[in-house]
Amino acid sequence: MPTTHSSRSKTFNAYAKRFQELKADLAQIEYFSKGTFMAYYEWTYKARGKTVLAPEAAPFFRAAARQYRKLKTILNRMETLSRQALGKIAKDPSSRSST
Protein backbone atom coordinates (compact mmCIF):
# COMPACT_ATOMS: atom_id res chain seq x y z
CA MET A 1 0.00 0.00 0.00
CA PRO A 2 1.45 3.42 -0.93
CA THR A 3 2.46 5.80 1.82
CA THR A 4 0.07 8.68 2.26
CA HIS A 5 1.06 12.33 2.47
CA SER A 6 -0.20 12.36 6.06
CA SER A 7 2.01 9.47 7.16
CA ARG A 8 5.03 11.02 5.39
CA SER A 9 4.36 14.30 7.18
CA LYS A 10 4.12 12.49 10.52
CA THR A 11 7.44 10.75 9.82
CA PHE A 12 9.15 14.02 9.00
CA ASN A 13 7.58 15.71 12.04
CA ALA A 14 8.92 12.90 14.21
CA TYR A 15 12.44 13.52 12.81
CA ALA A 16 12.07 17.25 13.39
CA LYS A 17 10.83 16.74 16.96
CA ARG A 18 13.70 14.38 17.84
CA PHE A 19 16.22 16.76 16.26
CA GLN A 20 14.90 19.61 18.43
CA GLU A 21 15.19 17.38 21.51
CA LEU A 22 18.82 16.65 20.66
CA LYS A 23 19.48 20.38 20.17
CA ALA A 24 18.08 20.95 23.66
CA ASP A 25 20.46 18.27 24.96
CA LEU A 26 23.34 20.29 23.48
CA ALA A 27 22.29 23.23 25.63
CA GLN A 28 22.98 21.05 28.69
CA ILE A 29 26.61 20.45 27.74
CA GLU A 30 29.11 22.12 30.04
CA TYR A 31 32.80 22.74 29.46
CA PHE A 32 34.31 19.91 27.48
CA SER A 33 37.72 18.85 26.29
CA LYS A 34 39.10 16.21 24.00
CA GLY A 35 41.88 14.21 25.58
CA THR A 36 42.86 11.03 27.36
CA PHE A 37 42.37 10.57 31.08
CA MET A 38 45.02 8.26 32.45
CA ALA A 39 45.48 6.40 35.73
CA TYR A 40 46.91 8.31 38.69
CA TYR A 41 44.89 11.35 37.73
CA GLU A 42 47.17 12.46 34.96
CA TRP A 43 45.52 14.30 32.09
CA THR A 44 47.23 14.65 28.76
CA TYR A 45 46.21 16.52 25.66
CA LYS A 46 47.84 17.89 22.55
CA ALA A 47 48.46 21.61 22.22
CA ARG A 48 50.25 22.82 19.12
CA GLY A 49 51.60 19.33 18.53
CA LYS A 50 52.97 18.89 22.05
CA THR A 51 51.64 16.76 24.90
CA VAL A 52 50.66 18.85 27.88
CA LEU A 53 50.31 17.42 31.40
CA ALA A 54 48.08 19.07 33.96
CA PRO A 55 47.78 16.72 36.98
CA GLU A 56 46.37 19.38 39.31
CA ALA A 57 43.45 19.90 36.94
CA ALA A 58 42.54 16.21 36.73
CA PRO A 59 39.09 16.42 38.35
CA PHE A 60 38.07 19.22 36.00
CA PHE A 61 39.40 17.49 32.94
CA ARG A 62 37.80 14.19 33.92
CA ALA A 63 34.42 15.96 33.95
CA ALA A 64 35.31 17.73 30.70
CA ALA A 65 36.15 14.39 29.06
CA ARG A 66 32.72 13.06 30.05
CA GLN A 67 31.11 16.15 28.56
CA TYR A 68 33.12 15.70 25.36
CA ARG A 69 31.92 12.10 25.00
CA LYS A 70 28.35 13.25 25.63
CA LEU A 71 28.74 16.01 23.03
CA LYS A 72 30.05 13.53 20.44
CA THR A 73 27.19 11.12 21.16
CA ILE A 74 24.58 13.85 20.70
CA LEU A 75 26.22 15.14 17.52
CA ASN A 76 26.42 11.61 16.10
CA ARG A 77 22.73 11.08 16.83
CA MET A 78 21.88 14.41 15.23
CA GLU A 79 23.89 13.52 12.14
CA THR A 80 22.21 10.12 11.82
CA LEU A 81 18.79 11.67 12.25
CA SER A 82 19.64 14.39 9.73
CA ARG A 83 20.72 11.84 7.12
CA GLN A 84 17.49 9.88 7.64
CA ALA A 85 15.32 12.99 7.36
CA LEU A 86 17.21 14.30 4.33
CA GLY A 87 16.88 10.92 2.64
CA LYS A 88 13.10 11.05 3.12
CA ILE A 89 12.94 14.64 1.85
CA ALA A 90 15.05 13.78 -1.19
CA LYS A 91 12.66 10.96 -2.09
CA ASP A 92 9.55 13.04 -1.52
CA PRO A 93 9.99 16.81 -0.98
CA SER A 94 6.25 17.15 -0.31
CA SER A 95 6.73 15.25 2.97
CA ARG A 96 8.57 18.22 4.45
CA SER A 97 6.54 20.26 6.91
CA SER A 98 6.49 24.04 6.91
CA THR A 99 8.67 24.22 10.06
MOKARA-V105718 format. One record per run of one state. SS is the DSSP state (@ for helix, = for strand, . for the rest). FROM is the first residue (numbers start at 1). LEN is the number of residues. Records with the same first field share a line. If there is no record, write none. Layout:
SS->FROM-LEN + FROM-LEN
//
This chain:
.->1-4 + 28-8 + 48-2 + 54-1 + 92-1 + 96-4
@->5-23 + 39-3 + 55-37 + 93-3
=->36-3 + 42-6 + 50-4
//
